């Protein structure tokens, strides 16, 4: 089942038929090493912290944030993307907004890292942001091991995962130079952002109330609500961003993406946004929608235009 899903996801992307054929015939070919690892390297799940994570409230699976590494095979180009699935900060859509997306990135030579972050109502901010920042620092610190470049580490998020991604892109630091843990010395700034139907604003007119309730509790501090309305936190240092949304999304209105895009434009941050007419919330790769299923191709073109799909020093 997993193998057929890999082929199905990759076959939807223009120009990656050859990559799909590599996976289909991998069992008859000798393993080939590349910057991303062996051709048949399975996903590897690692904890964000050795031992208990900061602020852990127990020792159950839900108390242990992790990163699942999907190394790009053979054609690795040095770009890596940390993927934050959505789920209203209450659950995680780890399949269609995690695993499937990771394999799609792999088909383009991009290594993917699916983040399992802690959730509300058990955990509240800043725990979720701390998990995301730790994931970015780990990938940057271990970039050579993972076959990625330290300045080509982006983050993608869907829905509430999009809010977490936007928060990471507007609330980052350069790292703590004197930290005992070398991972904490690395910057937590993503090099680019990809936002799919993201939760952005805490404005009651367009906010996804459930996400903010899970993230902040029943009676959050108004100042904290404002701080986590990420359209209000965009600066010229916010990373370049690709956004897509649908006009028909009634769960998280498209105004969330529009406000973030306008803030990026005002700050002169490179950005591209696509609003599709149809499509419900939470579509993932939207494989069955003839219009919305073009968003991965649009994203691929944006990544290519930014030089993120070619190895440094090669001709696109």
Helices and strands as residue ranges (DSSP letters): H 2-11, H 17-24, G 26-28, E 33-34, E 37-38, E 44-47, G 61-63, E 66-70, E 80-84, I 95-99, H 100-107, E 111-116, H 127-141, H 143-146, E 153-158, H 160-170, G 182-185, E 192-196, H 209-216, H 222-227, G 230-232, E 240-246, H 255-266, E 271-276, G 292-294, H 295-305
